[in-house]
């Protein structure tokens, strides 16, 4: 990142040959949390968040296999990491 900033300098834009389009997709958790949960360190709560995140990630990857060029096994293995 720092090297990219040095190359950009005052132009604030990478030369076209050095840039590429990046698509960022959001994984919806399907549940809303109160802002107070940002500091909730309860191990049970954190375990629940991880479980929900893994479940939603698996669904997301399965729905986007063709876009991500992942097989079903690859998507499942990715979630287990």
N, CA, C and O atoms as CSV, one atom per row, in Angstrom:
chain,resi,resn,atom,element,x,y,z
A,1,UNK,N,N,0.826,-1.193,0.000
A,1,UNK,CA,C,0.000,0.000,0.000
A,1,UNK,C,C,0.866,1.251,0.000
A,1,UNK,O,O,0.585,2.216,-0.712
A,2,UNK,N,N,1.914,1.224,0.800
A,2,UNK,CA,C,2.779,2.397,0.875
A,2,UNK,C,C,3.489,2.630,-0.458
A,2,UNK,O,O,3.637,3.770,-0.897
A,3,UNK,N,N,3.936,1.520,-1.113
A,3,UNK,CA,C,4.577,1.672,-2.415
A,3,UNK,C,C,3.611,2.237,-3.436
A,3,UNK,O,O,3.991,3.070,-4.259
A,4,UNK,N,N,2.365,1.790,-3.389
A,4,UNK,CA,C,1.358,2.319,-4.313
A,4,UNK,C,C,1.178,3.809,-4.085
A,4,UNK,O,O,1.051,4.573,-5.041
A,5,UNK,N,N,1.167,4.226,-2.830
A,5,UNK,CA,C,1.007,5.650,-2.518
A,5,UNK,C,C,2.194,6.449,-3.039
A,5,UNK,O,O,2.028,7.575,-3.507
A,6,UNK,N,N,3.384,5.878,-2.961
A,6,UNK,CA,C,4.566,6.569,-3.472
A,6,UNK,C,C,4.514,6.698,-4.991
A,6,UNK,O,O,4.895,7.733,-5.538
A,7,UNK,N,N,4.045,5.650,-5.680
A,7,UNK,CA,C,3.952,5.695,-7.141
A,7,UNK,C,C,2.907,6.692,-7.594
A,7,UNK,O,O,3.073,7.358,-8.615
A,8,UNK,N,N,1.834,6.793,-6.836
A,8,UNK,CA,C,0.748,7.694,-7.208
A,8,UNK,C,C,1.174,9.140,-7.017
A,8,UNK,O,O,0.922,9.989,-7.871
A,9,UNK,N,N,1.825,9.415,-5.885
A,9,UNK,CA,C,2.292,10.768,-5.611
A,9,UNK,C,C,1.163,11.774,-5.615
A,9,UNK,O,O,0.109,11.530,-5.029
A,10,UNK,N,N,1.371,12.892,-6.265
A,10,UNK,CA,C,0.388,13.977,-6.274
A,10,UNK,C,C,-0.773,13.704,-7.226
A,10,UNK,O,O,-1.785,14.402,-7.176
A,11,UNK,N,N,-0.643,12.694,-8.097
A,11,UNK,CA,C,-1.706,12.416,-9.077
A,11,UNK,C,C,-2.965,11.852,-8.432
A,11,UNK,O,O,-4.064,12.041,-8.954
A,12,UNK,N,N,-2.820,11.166,-7.312
A,12,UNK,CA,C,-3.930,10.540,-6.581
A,12,UNK,C,C,-4.644,9.459,-7.387
A,12,UNK,O,O,-5.761,9.067,-7.048
A,13,UNK,N,N,-4.019,8.987,-8.431
A,13,UNK,CA,C,-4.615,7.937,-9.238
A,13,UNK,C,C,-3.487,7.109,-9.848
A,13,UNK,O,O,-2.523,7.658,-10.382
A,14,UNK,N,N,-3.615,5.781,-9.765
A,14,UNK,CA,C,-2.617,4.919,-10.377
A,14,UNK,C,C,-2.699,5.036,-11.890
A,14,UNK,O,O,-3.775,5.270,-12.439
A,15,UNK,N,N,-1.572,4.874,-12.565
A,15,UNK,CA,C,-1.638,4.801,-14.023
A,15,UNK,C,C,-2.543,3.639,-14.427
A,15,UNK,O,O,-2.577,2.616,-13.743
A,16,UNK,N,N,-3.265,3.784,-15.514
A,16,UNK,CA,C,-4.254,2.781,-15.909
A,16,UNK,C,C,-3.643,1.392,-16.040
A,16,UNK,O,O,-4.299,0.403,-15.716
A,17,UNK,N,N,-2.410,1.296,-16.504
A,17,UNK,CA,C,-1.754,-0.003,-16.666
A,17,UNK,C,C,-1.522,-0.701,-15.321
A,17,UNK,O,O,-1.377,-1.922,-15.282
A,18,UNK,N,N,-1.485,0.045,-14.240
A,18,UNK,CA,C,-1.225,-0.526,-12.917
A,18,UNK,C,C,-2.489,-0.701,-12.083
A,18,UNK,O,O,-2.418,-1.152,-10.939
A,19,UNK,N,N,-3.611,-0.359,-12.626
A,19,UNK,CA,C,-4.845,-0.459,-11.845
A,19,UNK,C,C,-5.731,-1.561,-12.409
A,19,UNK,O,O,-5.597,-1.957,-13.567
A,20,UNK,N,N,-6.617,-2.038,-11.587
A,20,UNK,CA,C,-7.591,-3.044,-12.012
A,20,UNK,C,C,-8.879,-2.822,-11.236
A,20,UNK,O,O,-8.888,-2.223,-10.161
A,21,UNK,N,N,-9.953,-3.316,-11.805
A,21,UNK,CA,C,-11.250,-3.173,-11.150
A,21,UNK,C,C,-11.382,-4.250,-10.081
A,21,UNK,O,O,-11.025,-5.407,-10.304
A,22,UNK,N,N,-11.888,-3.866,-8.937
A,22,UNK,CA,C,-12.108,-4.794,-7.839
A,22,UNK,C,C,-13.569,-4.732,-7.435
A,22,UNK,O,O,-14.107,-3.656,-7.173
A,23,UNK,N,N,-14.202,-5.884,-7.385
A,23,UNK,CA,C,-15.588,-5.958,-6.925
A,23,UNK,C,C,-15.585,-6.425,-5.480
A,23,UNK,O,O,-14.964,-7.433,-5.144
A,24,UNK,N,N,-16.272,-5.696,-4.641
A,24,UNK,CA,C,-16.375,-6.050,-3.227
A,24,UNK,C,C,-17.823,-6.433,-2.956
A,24,UNK,O,O,-18.743,-5.665,-3.233
A,25,UNK,N,N,-18.011,-7.619,-2.417
A,25,UNK,CA,C,-19.351,-8.110,-2.127
A,25,UNK,C,C,-19.537,-8.181,-0.617
A,25,UNK,O,O,-18.621,-8.550,0.119
A,26,UNK,N,N,-20.701,-7.833,-0.180
A,26,UNK,CA,C,-21.014,-7.838,1.245
A,26,UNK,C,C,-21.735,-9.137,1.595
A,26,UNK,O,O,-22.629,-9.583,0.876
A,27,UNK,N,N,-21.334,-9.723,2.699
A,27,UNK,CA,C,-22.018,-10.910,3.211
A,27,UNK,C,C,-22.978,-10.432,4.287
A,27,UNK,O,O,-22.558,-9.965,5.346
A,28,UNK,N,N,-24.246,-10.552,4.012
A,28,UNK,CA,C,-25.267,-10.127,4.973
A,28,UNK,C,C,-25.374,-11.166,6.082
A,28,UNK,O,O,-25.448,-12.365,5.814
A,29,UNK,N,N,-25.381,-10.704,7.312
A,29,UNK,CA,C,-25.470,-11.615,8.449
A,29,UNK,C,C,-26.908,-12.051,8.722
A,29,UNK,O,O,-27.136,-13.047,9.408
A,30,UNK,N,N,-27.867,-11.314,8.193
A,30,UNK,CA,C,-29.261,-11.678,8.394
A,30,UNK,C,C,-29.771,-11.352,9.787
A,30,UNK,O,O,-30.872,-11.753,10.163
A,31,UNK,N,N,-28.983,-10.635,10.536
A,31,UNK,CA,C,-29.352,-10.286,11.907
A,31,UNK,C,C,-28.705,-8.949,12.237
A,31,UNK,O,O,-27.569,-8.691,11.838
A,32,UNK,N,N,-29.413,-8.111,12.953
A,32,UNK,CA,C,-28.865,-6.810,13.349
A,32,UNK,C,C,-28.420,-6.889,14.808
A,32,UNK,O,O,-29.059,-7.543,15.633
A,33,UNK,N,N,-27.330,-6.222,15.102
A,33,UNK,CA,C,-26.789,-6.218,16.453
A,33,UNK,C,C,-26.734,-4.789,16.973
A,33,UNK,O,O,-26.464,-3.855,16.219
A,34,UNK,N,N,-26.989,-4.629,18.254
A,34,UNK,CA,C,-26.907,-3.317,18.896
A,34,UNK,C,C,-25.443,-2.892,18.944
A,34,UNK,O,O,-24.551,-3.739,19.003
A,35,UNK,N,N,-25.196,-1.609,18.919
A,35,UNK,CA,C,-23.816,-1.108,18.927
A,35,UNK,C,C,-23.040,-1.564,20.167
A,35,UNK,O,O,-21.812,-1.635,20.131
A,36,UNK,N,N,-23.729,-1.867,21.241
A,36,UNK,CA,C,-23.042,-2.316,22.462
A,36,UNK,C,C,-22.347,-3.666,22.261
A,36,UNK,O,O,-21.445,-4.008,23.025
A,37,UNK,N,N,-22.750,-4.437,21.248
A,37,UNK,CA,C,-22.115,-5.737,21.016
A,37,UNK,C,C,-20.685,-5.590,20.505
A,37,UNK,O,O,-19.937,-6.567,20.485
A,38,UNK,N,N,-20.298,-4.391,20.094
A,38,UNK,CA,C,-18.928,-4.177,19.616
A,38,UNK,C,C,-17.901,-4.410,20.719
A,38,UNK,O,O,-16.744,-4.724,20.437
A,39,UNK,N,N,-18.317,-4.257,21.963
A,39,UNK,CA,C,-17.380,-4.450,23.077
A,39,UNK,C,C,-17.746,-5.667,23.931
A,39,UNK,O,O,-17.196,-5.848,25.017
A,40,UNK,N,N,-18.667,-6.497,23.448
A,40,UNK,CA,C,-19.093,-7.692,24.178
A,40,UNK,C,C,-18.036,-8.783,24.000
A,40,UNK,O,O,-17.848,-9.297,22.897
A,41,UNK,N,N,-17.350,-9.131,25.083
A,41,UNK,CA,C,-16.284,-10.134,25.023
A,41,UNK,C,C,-16.736,-11.498,25.530
A,41,UNK,O,O,-15.912,-12.394,25.717
A,42,UNK,N,N,-18.017,-11.659,25.751
A,42,UNK,CA,C,-18.526,-12.933,26.254
A,42,UNK,C,C,-18.157,-14.052,25.269
A,42,UNK,O,O,-18.512,-13.973,24.093
A,43,UNK,N,N,-17.449,-15.094,25.734
A,43,UNK,CA,C,-17.030,-16.166,24.827
A,43,UNK,C,C,-18.197,-16.833,24.094
A,43,UNK,O,O,-18.064,-17.203,22.927
A,44,UNK,N,N,-19.326,-16.986,24.763
A,44,UNK,CA,C,-20.491,-17.583,24.112
A,44,UNK,C,C,-20.997,-16.724,22.963
A,44,UNK,O,O,-21.360,-17.238,21.905
A,45,UNK,N,N,-21.018,-15.411,23.179
A,45,UNK,CA,C,-21.454,-14.481,22.136
A,45,UNK,C,C,-20.496,-14.532,20.947
A,45,UNK,O,O,-20.926,-14.557,19.793
A,46,UNK,N,N,-19.205,-14.546,21.236
A,46,UNK,CA,C,-18.202,-14.587,20.162
A,46,UNK,C,C,-18.315,-15.899,19.393
A,46,UNK,O,O,-18.225,-15.907,18.165
A,47,UNK,N,N,-18.510,-17.007,20.106
A,47,UNK,CA,C,-18.689,-18.299,19.431
A,47,UNK,C,C,-19.912,-18.262,18.526
A,47,UNK,O,O,-19.874,-18.768,17.405
A,48,UNK,N,N,-20.997,-17.664,19.010
A,48,UNK,CA,C,-22.208,-17.543,18.196
A,48,UNK,C,C,-21.954,-16.703,16.947
A,48,UNK,O,O,-22.444,-17.031,15.866
A,49,UNK,N,N,-21.188,-15.619,17.091
A,49,UNK,CA,C,-20.858,-14.779,15.932
A,49,UNK,C,C,-20.037,-15.558,14.907
A,49,UNK,O,O,-20.290,-15.474,13.706
A,50,UNK,N,N,-19.055,-16.315,15.391
A,50,UNK,CA,C,-18.250,-17.121,14.477
A,50,UNK,C,C,-19.116,-18.149,13.753
A,50,UNK,O,O,-18.978,-18.339,12.544
A,51,UNK,N,N,-20.002,-18.808,14.486
A,51,UNK,CA,C,-20.873,-19.811,13.874
A,51,UNK,C,C,-21.773,-19.170,12.820
A,51,UNK,O,O,-21.930,-19.709,11.724
A,52,UNK,N,N,-22.362,-18.026,13.147
A,52,UNK,CA,C,-23.216,-17.324,12.192
A,52,UNK,C,C,-22.402,-16.877,10.979
A,52,UNK,O,O,-22.854,-17.016,9.842
A,53,UNK,N,N,-21.207,-16.345,11.216
A,53,UNK,CA,C,-20.345,-15.914,10.114
A,53,UNK,C,C,-19.965,-17.067,9.204
A,53,UNK,O,O,-19.987,-16.919,7.982
A,54,UNK,N,N,-19.617,-18.213,9.776
A,54,UNK,CA,C,-19.282,-19.387,8.964
A,54,UNK,C,C,-20.470,-19.855,8.141
A,54,UNK,O,O,-20.328,-20.197,6.967
A,55,UNK,N,N,-21.643,-19.867,8.763
A,55,UNK,CA,C,-22.859,-20.290,8.058
A,55,UNK,C,C,-23.162,-19.348,6.893
A,55,UNK,O,O,-23.423,-19.801,5.778
A,56,UNK,N,N,-23.126,-18.053,7.147
A,56,UNK,CA,C,-23.436,-17.066,6.104
A,56,UNK,C,C,-22.368,-17.067,5.010
A,56,UNK,O,O,-22.681,-16.871,3.836
A,57,UNK,N,N,-21.110,-17.287,5.394
A,57,UNK,CA,C,-20.024,-17.350,4.417
A,57,UNK,C,C,-20.198,-18.562,3.502
A,57,UNK,O,O,-20.019,-18.456,2.288
A,58,UNK,N,N,-20.540,-19.693,4.074
A,58,UNK,CA,C,-20.742,-20.898,3.272
A,58,UNK,C,C,-21.866,-20.689,2.267
A,58,UNK,O,O,-21.733,-21.052,1.099
A,59,UNK,N,N,-22.969,-20.107,2.716
A,59,UNK,CA,C,-24.089,-19.823,1.810
A,59,UNK,C,C,-23.659,-18.855,0.722
A,59,UNK,O,O,-23.974,-19.053,-0.451
A,60,UNK,N,N,-22.946,-17.816,1.105
A,60,UNK,CA,C,-22.471,-16.812,0.148
A,60,UNK,C,C,-21.591,-17.457,-0.921
A,60,UNK,O,O,-21.790,-17.227,-2.113
A,61,UNK,N,N,-20.614,-18.269,-0.492
A,61,UNK,CA,C,-19.702,-18.893,-1.445
A,61,UNK,C,C,-20.416,-19.888,-2.347
A,61,UNK,O,O,-20.103,-19.979,-3.534
A,62,UNK,N,N,-21.363,-20.630,-1.806
A,62,UNK,CA,C,-22.105,-21.580,-2.629
A,62,UNK,C,C,-22.935,-20.856,-3.684
A,62,UNK,O,O,-23.072,-21.337,-4.809
A,63,UNK,N,N,-23.486,-19.706,-3.323
A,63,UNK,CA,C,-24.279,-18.934,-4.280
A,63,UNK,C,C,-23.414,-18.257,-5.334
A,63,UNK,O,O,-23.920,-17.876,-6.389
A,64,UNK,N,N,-22.137,-18.103,-5.075
A,64,UNK,CA,C,-21.255,-17.370,-5.989
A,64,UNK,C,C,-20.143,-18.249,-6.560
A,64,UNK,O,O,-19.105,-17.736,-6.978
A,65,UNK,N,N,-20.348,-19.552,-6.580
A,65,UNK,CA,C,-19.305,-20.464,-7.052
A,65,UNK,C,C,-18.787,-20.090,-8.435
A,65,UNK,O,O,-17.577,-20.071,-8.657
A,66,UNK,N,N,-19.684,-19.795,-9.360
A,66,UNK,CA,C,-19.243,-19.501,-10.724
A,66,UNK,C,C,-18.451,-18.199,-10.775
A,66,UNK,O,O,-17.484,-18.089,-11.527
A,67,UNK,N,N,-18.857,-17.213,-9.979
A,67,UNK,CA,C,-18.132,-15.942,-9.962
A,67,UNK,C,C,-16.759,-16.094,-9.327
A,67,UNK,O,O,-15.790,-15.480,-9.774
A,68,UNK,N,N,-16.679,-16.904,-8.296
A,68,UNK,CA,C,-15.425,-17.066,-7.554
A,68,UNK,C,C,-14.560,-18.178,-8.130
A,68,UNK,O,O,-13.413,-18.353,-7.718
A,69,UNK,N,N,-15.106,-18.928,-9.081
A,69,UNK,CA,C,-14.414,-20.072,-9.673
A,69,UNK,C,C,-14.013,-21.087,-8.600
A,69,UNK,O,O,-12.898,-21.610,-8.602
A,70,UNK,N,N,-14.938,-21.348,-7.695
A,70,UNK,CA,C,-14.703,-22.319,-6.632
A,70,UNK,C,C,-15.615,-23.517,-6.823
A,70,UNK,O,O,-16.769,-23.369,-7.225
A,71,UNK,N,N,-15.103,-24.692,-6.536
A,71,UNK,CA,C,-15.964,-25.860,-6.507
A,71,UNK,C,C,-16.670,-25.886,-5.155
A,71,UNK,O,O,-16.296,-25.151,-4.241
A,72,UNK,N,N,-17.684,-26.725,-5.030
A,72,UNK,CA,C,-18.407,-26.828,-3.756
A,72,UNK,C,C,-17.452,-27.263,-2.647
A,72,UNK,O,O,-17.538,-26.763,-1.526
A,73,UNK,N,N,-16.535,-28.199,-2.955
A,73,UNK,CA,C,-15.570,-28.654,-1.948
A,73,UNK,C,C,-14.624,-27.532,-1.541
A,73,UNK,O,O,-14.307,-27.384,-0.361
A,74,UNK,N,N,-14.175,-26.746,-2.505
A,74,UNK,CA,C,-13.278,-25.625,-2.191
A,74,UNK,C,C,-13.971,-24.618,-1.304
A,74,UNK,O,O,-13.378,-24.109,-0.353
A,75,UNK,N,N,-15.237,-24.322,-1.612
A,75,UNK,CA,C,-15.990,-23.354,-0.813
A,75,UNK,C,C,-16.131,-23.856,0.615
A,75,UNK,O,O,-15.952,-23.093,1.564
A,76,UNK,N,N,-16.450,-25.134,0.772
A,76,UNK,CA,C,-16.609,-25.699,2.108
A,76,UNK,C,C,-15.280,-25.684,2.856
A,76,UNK,O,O,-15.248,-25.351,4.041
A,77,UNK,N,N,-14.187,-26.036,2.188
A,77,UNK,CA,C,-12.871,-26.024,2.832
A,77,UNK,C,C,-12.462,-24.611,3.207
A,77,UNK,O,O,-11.843,-24.408,4.252
A,78,UNK,N,N,-12.794,-23.636,2.384
A,78,UNK,CA,C,-12.472,-22.247,2.677
A,78,UNK,C,C,-13.159,-21.805,3.962
A,78,UNK,O,O,-12.555,-21.117,4.785
A,79,UNK,N,N,-14.413,-22.197,4.139
A,79,UNK,CA,C,-15.177,-21.803,5.323
A,79,UNK,C,C,-14.566,-22.412,6.574
A,79,UNK,O,O,-14.614,-21.797,7.639
A,80,UNK,N,N,-13.999,-23.590,6.473
A,80,UNK,CA,C,-13.450,-24.280,7.643
A,80,UNK,C,C,-12.143,-23.684,8.138
A,80,UNK,O,O,-11.710,-24.013,9.242
A,81,UNK,N,N,-11.505,-22.829,7.370
A,81,UNK,CA,C,-10.197,-22.280,7.764
A,81,UNK,C,C,-10.255,-21.532,9.047
A,81,UNK,O,O,-9.237,-21.014,9.506
